[in-house]
C-alpha cells in the first residue's frame, strides 16, 4: 500500500511541476522527486533498496507513456477547412476586403454602404453598439488616420445561413500608427454575419475579440 501511495504521489508531483514550471519535463520532475525523497526512502524501515529501484523504474515507465501520449496528441493533423460553397466563400472574402479597404482608407461612405441599419456590434473591450451612425462616428473619430486592420492570411471561414445570408469567422490584427509597432502583434478573432438583402450584402452582426 505504501508503495502505491509513493507512486501516486510521484506522478502527481511530476505533473504538477510540469504544469507550474514550463521549463520542467516530466523526467526532470521525477528526478527532482526522487532526489528530495531518497533520504526518506533510506530511513523508512519497510522500504528496501529493491523497492526504491522498482518505484523509480515504474515512475520513469509511466513518464514514457505520458510523453508518448502527449506527442501523439500534438502530432494529430488539424482538420482542414473546406468551404461548403466556393462561390459564397469568394463573395464574402471579397466583401471583407472591400469593407476593410474602406476602414483602412477612411472611406466612410463606402463603409456605411456595407453596414445594415440594424447593425449590432459586440466588442469585448467596448461593449455593444447598436447605432449605425455611432459606428460610423467611432470610425471617423477613433480609427481614421490612426489604425489599420490586417487580415491573417487564410484565416477566413464562411458558412451559409439558410434564408438569411452567411457567417464569416477569421483572425486579424491592427496597426496603430501612433504607437510603436509591437514585435508580436496581438491576434484578434472576429465573427461577422452578412445579410443578403435582395441580392445586396450588408453586415448585420459583428463580434470582435482581442
Phi, psi and omega in degrees: 000319179297320179300316181296317180297319178295320178298312181298316179298319179298316180293318178297317178300316182296312180296320180299316180297319179296320181290320185276324182243102187296342181271003178263131169269168179297318179298318178296322180294320179294319177299319178297317179300313181295322182296317181288324187264355180303315178300326178293317178304314187294328184263002179266120188303319188277357179254108180271169177299326178297318179293321178300313179299321179295315180299314181297319180298316180294320179300315181290328176295317178296321178299319178299319179295315181298315180297319180297317180294320180296316180295320180298320180293320180295327185274358178296131180293136178283142180298138181268127179288132175231120182295142177295323179229115179296323181295316179295316180302311181298322180296315182289320177298320178296315179299320178300316181295321180292317180300314185274344168293320176294320178299313184288333185252012176057038175270082187296324181295314179294317180300314182297327182292341181260003183249132180291152176295337182255036183299142170232117184244115181254121180237131185296337179260322186265349180088207184259135174234129184238009180249124178297318180298319179294324178295317179293321178296321179295321177296316182295316187274330189248340187249314186307122178075002184239319188230139172232150182255141176232125179283140171286116186304132176077007185271348184285135171236141183231134179227137180287148172242109186303130177074005182228301183169243184204155173248135180245133177231145180187189180228147180205171174215166188236145176254125175255110186285002176258002179231155177300142180290122180291152179295320178232096182296149178286124179273126179256157176252149178217152173230129179231131178253122181257131179256131178269105182257090179056044177092350178255125182271133176222148181281121183250332180220140177223134171239120183239122183237129182233000000 
